[in-house]
């Protein structure tokens, strides 16, 4: 009986439910889409690694030292290793391979780098036949001799390269012009990397400059387990090697792909979370309005003996129907979304197949749980209110009774939360340590957000009275009616505006943060960077050939080299610290004005070392202390701490500087890594622009390098930050879409609720145009109200974040005034758009029918 | 009957007191088509005299409300012509009709006459606000004084009694000085004392302010406040009565009942 009532009521209000349904569907779709996508990706990669990994792989031993150096030497396995393992019992074959990520491919025709731009590596190696290969040659032949290269088909297609096209290979040993002898296609999924192969002798010569391998891959004959094979091989090859079974290799590879997939997953779950949060308000509003409209009906139900629980239950059952329907649609929507994402990934270069969608039990379970829980939670408050309706309401003419007591509680709770949150924000801004400040900030953001949501309805009355005061003057009676309508149900206005508020608060907070970041970085570049030019390589650093080419550029006063060097420092208290050192040429002190906390910058080039303030504080160091640096391979050196850099500078924070000359005394030149970056200064009186041209021309053969002057360097930093911001914007666009649905929903329901009023207004002479304007203005008022709250919150958050990070390089506060004005104007436009349909419907209403409506 | 017949012979007297405030000629209103066609009004001819209080009576379904809605430009007609003042309203577009209602017509409905978000005074001046006209202060004060609401002007409708709400509605209808006021059972929701109050105000506005009022009612007592009562049955004006009393109207109405039961 109860179910029947709920079902009938649900069907009777399908139009009204539709918007709430969209909110549920969107949220659930993101959850299920994320899961389907990551399940599919994970299983595809598992299959890929399982099908291509050797049984045991022998590689040179590496601590993480090598990974931390830019352009360091590649470790190798001697050729004899192959013989040592191939004779072992249970080994079918052992193959030596070369594969490095330090080489760069360039299309000579365009002088542009070939390969992924998304951060995936370009791998160059030797083409050897093994029992399990991930690629097969689909045209041409395997590379033979020093002039031939084999390229993977995805990379070739993207770069427009064909069989016999020329391809340049740039390695640590030089640049080589090759010809494409063949194209190979991935048998399974292409994980996104570019792959190029030479024959083994050429690979050894060009890539390693020694007759060795980077790994030996062992394949068993099946008589022994991989673990047994590994144990035997380990004894055979001796120390200095890392041996990994297929399972271990798989785990290692999965981890590296996983970090990218995890990022996608969290970004998508972020979407889901925001749409759930905002959608929650939409659901609350829909059910509140349905309950308000049905006050008499519910009163009647109570009068004829329905219990409070039954009424409460009937609303919840209606919500449950919505939830189940929404979750089901969302579940399928999510699968569609996953297919879309897979297509998108393949456009980026990761070829997942949507044919093998991995759905699994977790997807429907998560979808229904999320959809049902959120809907029921959101519908609970209106349901409880419905339960409280007295049987007397059936007899009374309905109207919304003011709940003075509830309002007082609400005001108190909201004020306490907001004040607490604001207090935390202030505390965060004044906290000495960024870590405590960050915790305060996080908690403050949450508390102020909840506080604003709670107090929103009360603010609505006050703020809209002020905000709307101009409306009657500007728009006459439509304006006055709109203002009063927006104020008449503050709880509804508050909840509607809250949805918009959340999105905009995040947008504005993020905008303040990023623009502060840009202007802080710019200010620091202006303040600390004396160099006119910066040359940066990719993750591989700059070869000596590149450095000498750069040096040949005309008009340069000097060129400073910087190497990233891994080292273990032994401190005066006996503790050790694994870290990276920035080893620099003496001219470095001209190129960078390091902020001095104690000591002197010149000590860096005079045999000393510098640490940043945090490092010094953490390890209780002071100028004059003696430290021992261990560079590995038995090279150690005793150093005097000559400079402690003051914190708050993004160039010196986290960096330990040391003279290149100093390091050279302990480490032989051949063992030093390549340069990580170059800094140049123009000669006094030289034309800086022309010198930049000269430098760029000198390095033209190396398209993988970026050559920038200060302005270009600033722009790069800005672009990096903006990329971050655009992602945030993308996330929030969704929140705003859902918020707009909320405004449409509220207005549409209000129009229905006010049918008689609209009829009356039309009867006494309000024109259609005036009526539509009234509804549009109400919408705009609600939207602008939400935007104002959001702007206030966002500014408070952004400013606090800047204060918290003032010591972490975010020294200048920049408020993007223009952006904020645009956002406020956009919110008014959002209001206008949201009102289109409700206003149209109101205008179409038949006057007589509207008056006659009960 | 005779008056109606005379009016047909002399439909549009030029100018002066004798020109009707509103009139209908051969007004027919039908719903549906073919088999299911229902005729609500059947070739009705009627003149509403200026400065008089006219009541329209009839049993349920007689078409009295439909007649009023058509005269007031709220409903469309199937055929025939309607004039409000000098303007023929049949064939007007929605925008022109809205403007006509705004400028020339006042309304008092049975219930839900006021916007809950506006104060009593704002409700009274709403039609003028909509038109963008400034209310005539002296006239407004006079109207407010007449309906006895001077101390209630700042109140919201929810803070007023049902009778007070209807008086605000009367004041709104009067304040804009429309050519004609239409009342749709304006006292239908009130107890007899409040109803009498409202009807007294309507009567006074005709006598003292020279207002033209048309009121649909089924209450013979309410009808007795009018100068003239038109009786409708089955979409046709079947009778009319001048200077009615409650008893005479009741007597006339009984005859409908008698006719129906016979």
Interface residues (C-beta under 8 A of the other chain):
Chain A: X399 X476 X477 X480 X481 X484 X485 X487 X488 X756 X757 X760 X761 X762 X763 X764 X765 X766 X767 X768 X770 X847 X848 X851
Chain B: X69 X74 X75 X94 X95 X98 X99 X101 X102 X103 X105 X106 X107 X109 X112 X113 X115 X116 X117 X118 X122 X126 X127 X129 X130 X131 X132 X158 X172
